Amino acid sequence: MSPLLGICLKLLSALVFTLMSAGVKALSARYPTGEIVFVRSFFALIPLLIWLAWQGPVVAALKTSNLRGHLKRGVIGSTGMFCGFASLSFLPLSDAVAIGYAAPLAVVVLAAVILKERVRIYRWSAVTIGFAGVLIMLAPYLSGVGQGLTAGPAFGAAVGLAGACCSAFASIEVRQLTRTEGTGAIVFYFMIMTSLLGLSTVLLGWTMPNWQDAALMVAVGILGGLGQIFLVQAYRYGDASLIAPFEYSTMLWAVAIGWFFFGDWPATTVLVGAAIVIASGIYVILREQQLGLLKREQREVGPPRAT
C-alpha cells in the first residue's frame, strides 16, 4: 500500500505544480515576474508552516548549521524560478514544462563534475541522447535567434533552458544540504530567500492586482507549498527510483491544461523531443536503481570478482 500511496502523492504533486504554473502563466501577462515570484514563495509558507507545526515543534525543524549553503541554494534556485516564470510569459505551458526536463540530465553532468560522482558510459549515453531531445524541442525557437533574444518565443526558450540549468545547480546544492539539514529547513529557507529576492524587485515597479488576480496570486503560492509537501511525502512512501519517473506526468497535465485554458497545443518537434528526454531520464533513474542494488549486494557479499 505504501508504494502505491507514494506514487499517488507524486502524481498529485505533479498536477498541483502544473496548476501552479498555469496560474503563473495567466498572471505573467499583467504582472512583473518579480512580483509573481514573491507571491508564489511568500504564500507557499502558509501550508509549509502548518505542515511543520503538525509534524512537531517548528523551531526545531528550522534549525540550521549551514546558513551559507542555504544562501547559495537560495540565490541559484531563485534565479531558476525567475527564469522559469519568465519563460511562461512567452511559451505555451507544455513547451515550458518540456524544456524544464533538461534539468535532471544536467544534474548527472554536475554530479560528476562537482560532487565527483562516478558516471558510467550508460548514463553518459542516455544524457547525450537526452540533450539531443532538448535540441529537438528547441528547434522551433532557434529561427528567432537571428532576430535577437530581446523578446518573443526565442527568448522564452533561452530563459527556460537557463532556468533548467539553475535548477540543476540548485539540486546539487540540495544534495549537499541534506547531509546536515532537515527537509523543513531546506524548503523554508529557500522560500524565505526567494520571497526576499522577489520583494526586492518592487523598486522596479509592481502592479496593484484586482481582487480576482489577488486571489489567484494567493492560490499560486498555496499550490506551490502544497506541491512541495506532497512531493516530500511521496518519497517517504516509496523508493526514489520508483517515485521519480512519475514526475514526467507533468507533460500530460501541461498539454491538457494548456489546451483547455490557453488554447495551446505543442508542436510535433516539442512532443518528439520531450519523448526522447523523458525516455532518457527514466533510463538514468532505472540505471541509478540498478547501481544502487549492485552496491548493496557488494556490501553484503563482499567485493566483486574480476571479470
C-alpha positions as CSV (number, residue, x, y, z in Angstrom):
1,M,0.0,0.0,0.0
2,S,2.8,2.4,0.9
3,P,4.5,2.5,-2.6
4,L,1.1,3.0,-4.2
5,L,0.4,5.9,-1.9
6,G,3.8,7.3,-2.8
7,I,3.0,7.1,-6.5
8,C,-0.4,8.8,-5.9
9,L,1.2,11.6,-3.9
10,K,3.8,12.1,-6.7
11,L,1.1,12.3,-9.3
12,L,-0.8,14.7,-7.2
13,S,2.3,16.8,-6.7
14,A,2.8,16.9,-10.5
15,L,-0.8,18.0,-11.0
16,V,-0.5,20.7,-8.3
17,F,2.7,22.1,-9.7
18,T,1.3,22.2,-13.2
19,L,-1.8,24.1,-12.0
20,M,0.6,26.5,-10.2
21,S,2.5,27.0,-13.5
22,A,-0.8,27.6,-15.3
23,G,-1.6,30.3,-12.7
24,V,1.8,31.9,-13.2
25,K,1.3,31.9,-16.9
26,A,-2.1,33.6,-16.5
27,L,-0.6,36.3,-14.3
28,S,2.5,36.8,-16.3
29,A,0.6,38.8,-19.0
30,R,-0.3,41.5,-16.4
31,Y,2.3,41.5,-13.7
32,P,6.1,41.6,-13.4
33,T,8.0,38.4,-12.9
34,G,9.5,39.5,-9.6
35,E,6.0,40.2,-8.2
36,I,4.8,36.7,-9.2
37,V,8.0,35.2,-7.7
38,F,7.3,37.0,-4.4
39,V,3.6,35.9,-4.1
40,R,4.4,32.3,-5.1
41,S,7.1,32.0,-2.4
42,F,5.6,34.1,0.3
43,F,2.1,32.4,0.3
44,A,3.8,29.0,0.0
45,L,4.9,29.5,3.6
46,I,1.3,29.1,4.8
47,P,0.9,25.4,4.1
48,L,4.5,24.7,4.8
49,L,4.4,26.2,8.3
50,I,1.1,24.4,9.0
51,W,2.7,21.1,7.9
52,L,5.8,21.6,10.0
53,A,3.7,22.5,13.1
54,W,1.6,19.4,12.6
55,Q,4.8,17.3,12.5
56,G,6.3,18.8,15.6
57,P,8.0,21.9,17.0
58,V,8.6,24.3,14.2
59,V,11.7,25.9,15.8
60,A,13.4,22.5,15.9
61,A,12.5,21.8,12.3
62,L,14.1,25.1,11.2
63,K,17.4,24.7,13.0
64,T,20.4,25.0,10.6
65,S,24.1,24.6,10.8
66,N,24.8,25.6,7.2
67,L,23.3,29.1,6.6
68,R,25.9,29.7,3.8
69,G,24.6,26.6,2.0
70,H,21.0,27.8,2.2
71,L,22.1,31.2,0.8
72,K,23.8,29.6,-2.1
73,R,20.9,27.3,-2.9
74,G,18.5,30.3,-2.4
75,V,20.3,32.5,-4.9
76,I,20.7,29.8,-7.5
77,G,17.2,28.4,-7.0
78,S,15.6,31.9,-7.1
79,T,17.4,32.7,-10.3
80,G,15.9,29.5,-11.7
81,M,12.5,30.4,-10.6
82,F,12.7,33.9,-12.2
83,C,13.9,32.3,-15.5
84,G,11.2,29.6,-15.4
85,F,8.4,32.1,-14.7
86,A,9.7,34.4,-17.4
87,S,9.7,31.6,-19.9
88,L,6.0,31.0,-19.2
89,S,5.3,34.5,-20.4
90,F,6.5,33.6,-23.9
91,L,5.9,29.9,-24.4
92,P,3.0,27.5,-24.3
93,L,2.7,25.8,-20.9
94,S,3.6,22.4,-22.3
95,D,6.7,23.7,-24.1
96,A,8.0,25.5,-21.0
97,V,7.4,22.3,-18.9
98,A,9.2,20.1,-21.6
99,I,12.3,22.4,-21.7
100,G,12.5,22.1,-17.9
101,Y,13.1,18.4,-18.3
102,A,16.7,19.3,-19.2
103,A,17.4,19.8,-15.5
104,P,17.6,16.2,-14.4
105,L,20.0,15.5,-17.3
106,A,22.2,18.4,-16.3
107,V,22.2,17.1,-12.7
108,V,24.0,14.0,-13.9
109,V,26.7,16.1,-15.5
110,L,27.1,18.4,-12.5
111,A,27.2,15.5,-10.1
112,A,30.1,14.1,-12.0
113,V,31.9,17.5,-12.2
114,I,31.1,19.0,-8.8
115,L,30.4,16.0,-6.5
116,K,32.9,13.8,-8.2
117,E,30.2,11.0,-8.6
118,R,31.2,8.2,-10.9
119,V,29.1,8.3,-14.0
120,R,29.5,5.3,-16.4
121,I,29.1,5.1,-20.1
122,Y,25.5,4.0,-20.0
123,R,24.3,7.1,-18.2
124,W,26.6,9.4,-20.3
125,S,25.0,7.9,-23.4
126,A,21.5,8.5,-22.0
127,V,22.3,12.0,-21.1
128,T,23.8,12.7,-24.6
129,I,20.6,11.4,-26.2
130,G,18.5,13.4,-23.8
131,F,20.3,16.6,-24.7
132,A,19.7,15.8,-28.4
133,G,16.0,15.7,-27.4
134,V,16.3,19.1,-25.8
135,L,17.8,20.4,-29.1
136,I,14.8,19.0,-31.0
137,M,12.4,20.7,-28.6
138,L,14.3,24.0,-29.1
139,A,14.3,23.7,-32.9
140,P,11.1,25.6,-33.4
141,Y,12.5,28.6,-31.5
142,L,16.0,28.7,-33.0
143,S,14.7,30.5,-36.0
144,G,14.2,33.6,-33.8
145,V,17.8,33.7,-32.7
146,G,18.8,35.6,-35.8
147,Q,16.4,38.4,-34.8
148,G,17.9,38.6,-31.3
149,L,16.7,37.3,-28.0
150,T,15.2,40.6,-26.8
151,A,11.6,39.2,-26.7
152,G,9.4,36.5,-28.1
153,P,9.4,32.7,-28.1
154,A,13.2,32.5,-28.7
155,F,13.8,34.5,-25.6
156,G,11.3,32.3,-23.7
157,A,13.1,29.2,-24.8
158,A,16.5,30.7,-23.8
159,V,15.5,31.7,-20.3
160,G,13.6,28.4,-19.9
161,L,16.8,26.5,-20.6
162,A,18.7,28.8,-18.3
163,G,16.1,28.1,-15.6
164,A,16.6,24.4,-16.1
165,C,20.4,24.8,-15.6
166,C,19.9,26.8,-12.4
167,S,17.5,24.1,-11.2
168,A,20.2,21.5,-11.8
169,F,22.8,23.5,-9.8
170,A,20.2,24.0,-7.1
171,S,19.7,20.2,-6.9
172,I,23.4,19.7,-6.4
173,E,23.3,22.2,-3.5
174,V,20.3,20.4,-2.0
175,R,22.2,17.1,-2.2
176,Q,24.9,18.7,-0.1
177,L,22.5,20.3,2.3
178,T,20.8,17.0,3.1
179,R,23.9,15.8,4.7
180,T,23.3,18.1,7.7
181,E,19.9,19.8,7.2
182,G,16.3,18.6,7.5
183,T,13.7,18.8,4.8
184,G,11.7,21.5,6.6
185,A,14.7,23.8,7.0
186,I,15.8,23.3,3.3
187,V,12.4,24.3,2.0
188,F,11.7,27.1,4.5
189,Y,14.9,29.0,4.0
190,F,14.6,28.7,0.2
191,M,11.1,30.2,0.4
192,I,12.3,33.0,2.6
193,M,15.2,33.8,0.3
194,T,13.1,33.7,-2.8
195,S,10.4,35.9,-1.2
196,L,13.0,38.5,-0.3
197,L,14.6,38.5,-3.7
198,G,11.2,38.8,-5.3
199,L,10.2,41.6,-2.9
200,S,13.4,43.5,-3.8
201,T,12.0,43.9,-7.4
202,V,9.3,46.2,-6.0
203,L,11.7,49.1,-6.8
204,L,11.4,48.2,-10.5
205,G,7.7,48.7,-10.4
206,W,4.8,46.5,-9.4
207,T,1.2,46.4,-10.4
208,M,-1.6,46.5,-7.9
209,P,-3.8,43.5,-8.5
210,N,-7.6,43.5,-8.6
211,W,-9.3,41.1,-6.2
212,Q,-9.6,38.3,-8.7
213,D,-5.9,38.4,-9.5
214,A,-5.0,38.8,-5.8
215,A,-6.9,35.6,-5.1
216,L,-5.1,33.8,-8.0
217,M,-1.8,35.0,-6.6
218,V,-2.6,33.5,-3.2
219,A,-3.7,30.3,-4.8
220,V,-0.5,30.1,-6.8
221,G,1.5,30.4,-3.6
222,I,-0.6,27.9,-1.7
223,L,-0.4,25.4,-4.6
224,G,3.4,25.8,-4.7
225,G,3.5,25.0,-1.0
226,L,1.2,22.0,-1.2
227,G,3.1,20.6,-4.2
228,Q,6.3,20.7,-2.2
229,I,4.6,18.9,0.7
230,F,3.1,16.2,-1.5
231,L,6.5,15.8,-3.1
232,V,8.3,15.3,0.2
233,Q,5.7,12.9,1.4
234,A,5.8,10.9,-1.8
235,Y,9.4,10.0,-1.2
236,R,8.5,8.8,2.3
237,Y,6.3,6.1,1.0
238,G,8.4,4.8,-1.9
239,D,11.9,4.5,-3.2
240,A,13.2,7.4,-5.3
241,S,13.7,5.1,-8.3
242,L,10.0,4.1,-8.2
243,I,8.6,7.6,-7.5
244,A,10.8,9.8,-9.7
245,P,9.7,8.7,-13.1
246,F,6.1,9.9,-12.4
247,E,7.5,13.5,-12.5
248,Y,7.1,13.2,-16.2
249,S,3.3,13.1,-15.8
250,T,3.5,16.9,-15.7
251,M,3.7,16.8,-19.5
252,L,0.3,15.2,-19.7
253,W,-1.2,17.7,-17.3
254,A,0.6,20.6,-19.1
255,V,-0.8,19.5,-22.6
256,A,-4.3,19.1,-21.2
257,I,-4.3,22.3,-19.1
258,G,-2.5,24.3,-21.9
259,W,-5.1,23.3,-24.5
260,F,-8.1,23.8,-22.2
261,F,-7.2,27.1,-20.6
262,F,-4.9,28.8,-23.1
263,G,-5.8,27.1,-26.4
264,D,-2.2,26.0,-26.9
265,W,-1.1,22.7,-28.5
266,P,2.6,21.7,-28.5
267,A,4.4,21.4,-31.8
268,T,5.3,18.0,-33.1
269,T,9.0,18.6,-32.6
270,V,8.4,19.5,-28.9
271,L,6.4,16.3,-28.4
272,V,9.1,14.2,-30.1
273,G,11.9,15.9,-28.2
274,A,10.1,15.6,-24.9
275,A,9.5,11.9,-25.5
276,I,13.3,11.4,-26.1
277,V,14.2,13.4,-23.0
278,I,11.6,11.5,-20.9
279,A,12.9,8.2,-22.1
280,S,16.5,9.2,-21.3
281,G,15.5,10.5,-17.9
282,I,13.7,7.3,-17.0
283,Y,16.7,5.2,-18.2
284,V,19.0,7.3,-16.0
285,I,16.7,6.7,-13.0
286,L,16.5,3.0,-13.6
287,R,20.2,2.8,-14.1
288,E,20.7,4.6,-10.7
289,Q,18.4,1.9,-9.2
290,Q,20.4,-0.9,-10.7
291,L,23.7,0.5,-9.5
292,G,22.2,1.1,-6.0
293,L,21.1,-2.5,-5.8
294,L,24.5,-3.6,-7.1
295,K,26.3,-1.6,-4.4
296,R,24.0,-3.0,-1.8
297,E,24.8,-6.6,-2.9
298,Q,28.5,-5.8,-2.9
299,R,28.3,-4.5,0.7
300,E,26.5,-7.7,1.7
301,V,28.6,-10.4,-0.1
302,G,32.0,-8.6,-0.5
303,P,33.8,-7.1,-3.4
304,P,33.0,-8.4,-6.9
305,R,35.3,-10.8,-8.7
306,A,37.5,-9.6,-11.5
307,T,35.9,-10.3,-14.9
